[in-house]
Amino acid sequence: MVMTMSARFRYLLAIFLILASLLICRSAEAVRYDPGDWVSFTMFKYVTSIAADNNVVYFGTTGGIIRYDRYARTWLDPLTTTSGLLSNYIQELAFDYQYNELWAVTDYGIAKYNITFESWTAESAFPSHLVVNDWNPARFTSLFTPFEYNYNEGYISDPNMRRYPITVGFEDEYDLMYVGTWGMGPGIIDTRHKDFEPIIYGPYNSNISRVIEIDEMLWMGNDYTRSERGITTYNRKTLEWNYFESEFIIGLDNAEITSGIHTDDYIWLGTLNGLIRVSNNNSFKTIRTFKGLPSNMVFSLAQYGGYLYVGTDNGIGILHLSGDVPDSSFKMPLADEFLLRGFQVNDMLEFKGTLYIATNDGVFSYNSDNLKFLKLDTPAADLAWGANDIFEDGKNLYFGARFGVVTVNPKTDTSLVATDHSLSSGWIINQVYGDKDNIWAATNIGLWRYRISDGYIYLYTVADGLPSDEINSLIIDGDYFWLGTRAGLIRFFWNDPGRGD
């Protein structure tokens, strides 16, 4: 049969589209990840078991296996489902010195970890004879504890009088016993001097509402769907974790963080129940509607023109940088008609002297020098439905819109839309990042990447190593991303040109 020119054209076009789709979008099965490419930090406070090799102590927890190098006195990356573990809930651990292998019983089965090759395999039988537990509460009638902590009959009490049983222990040759508790995480007992030192490691709660970058610190909040609620800070330089519990700290009324910035004197955190001011000594104060906010639901913050701009679900509030309640002498820097009452202000960003405002009903700009307040859009009306997030790279602005990421160059007045029509009808873009090579988006269906040079796209999901497809935060840290999810904090090594993604 002889094909007509029209039929031949349609045939060649179909072949071209199929090949193009294969080139543009690859599956997770085609990507080979190395150990450490994906690392999950979950809630590690509930310790079930313990094991040790010649250098490392392994704590089995309800959130995975955490590893402490007892000679370097530092933490190694945890072992979780993102590194191939069957389940994060560990019931028992054992270490085989002969074969240099770590064994784990999880609620999904038995697994064995090869230390040399950093890989897990499923097994059918667990070597129970290799289990160690040196903890015996009868051995310690008393322990010296940090201020406001107490020890009594195998339990540690914290400053809020909550009691945590010590569950397991491993004693080394240097009179140090590494112990795990049920609810307070790991600790170390100096058996010679009878000193107990608690160790904070991992997020206070895995259900992270947002991750905020402020200098070297990552601030993490969690929502109120779980009983344990608190703010976590992680210092990326010192690798130290710290907790602030909203139920026990005066002035910290809510831990569901949505936004945050650092001004000269304070750290400011937006939450779903007020604005929190954090002093240098970590004292907290919550500011609500009766102190100048148009609503208690705070979604965004910005410092602009010597004032603190607070974006809420009812427009913009403006405060002194001190947070003091505006009095009759306070002159509002923005006219009432531009405070966007009734609009949900999702994000605000100062860029080259202009404040950009992303709402559910459009994107706006305000310049305090010429007092111009404008509604922004592209010729194709790409921002007509508003945006959830704004990012700037020093040259361009990136808006996380409903259907994709809109890049705008204010100087040349040009724009680019990065999208995936097969996904855009169902996704929600929560946060964006862009540079000259790639555009990234944290979405409710995974981490999305768009390569600018050729339009290559890739969606990272649980098939790649994420513990959850729902990503609410995206922070660049050199060759790594920090991702906030409802299943923990994720560190992702993104910059591997030979990996295939």
Summary of the structure (lengths in Angstrom):
residues: 501
radius of gyration: 26.1
end to end distance: 41.8
largest distance: 94.6
contacts: 1608
relative contact order: 0.09
helix: 8%
strand: 46%
